[in-house]
Amino acid sequence: MIIYFNLFMFFRILVCFFLGAVASLYIYITKGYFYIPLGQIKRAIVFGCVAGSTITLYALVVNVIDKFSTKKSPPTNPE
């Protein structure tokens, strides 16, 4: 499960970096210079970690619920 946790975090951090790069590209097109502030990089890492953690926690909760729901007794044959 640790591998999935790391993959979710990595993917979310990449998504945040991509959104920041799109915003920087927009600034480059409108104002003529490429600008990526350090705060934006830190924010992308923090938001990516938070989003990855919440998605992983959700997946764990759903798996636990599925395990408990499959342990119910099988239906009896009404004959």
ChimeraX attribute file (.defattr): number of C-alpha atoms within 10 A of each C-alpha:
attribute: neighborCount
match mode: 1-to-1
recipient: residues
	/A:1	9
	/A:2	8
	/A:3	8
	/A:4	12
	/A:5	18
	/A:6	15
	/A:7	14
	/A:8	20
	/A:9	24
	/A:10	16
	/A:11	16
	/A:12	23
	/A:13	23
	/A:14	15
	/A:15	15
	/A:16	21
	/A:17	19
	/A:18	13
	/A:19	13
	/A:20	19
	/A:21	17
	/A:22	12
	/A:23	15
	/A:24	17
	/A:25	17
	/A:26	15
	/A:27	15
	/A:28	13
	/A:29	11
	/A:30	9
	/A:31	10
	/A:32	10
	/A:33	12
	/A:34	14
	/A:35	15
	/A:36	14
	/A:37	10
	/A:38	9
	/A:39	9
	/A:40	14
	/A:41	16
	/A:42	12
	/A:43	15
	/A:44	21
	/A:45	19
	/A:46	16
	/A:47	17
	/A:48	22
	/A:49	20
	/A:50	15
	/A:51	18
	/A:52	22
	/A:53	17
	/A:54	15
	/A:55	16
	/A:56	20
	/A:57	13
	/A:58	12
	/A:59	15
	/A:60	13
	/A:61	12
	/A:62	11
	/A:63	12
	/A:64	11
	/A:65	11
	/A:66	11
	/A:67	11
	/A:68	9
	/A:69	10
	/A:70	9
	/A:71	8
	/A:72	8
	/A:73	7
	/A:74	7
	/A:75	6
	/A:76	6
	/A:77	5
	/A:78	4
	/A:79	3
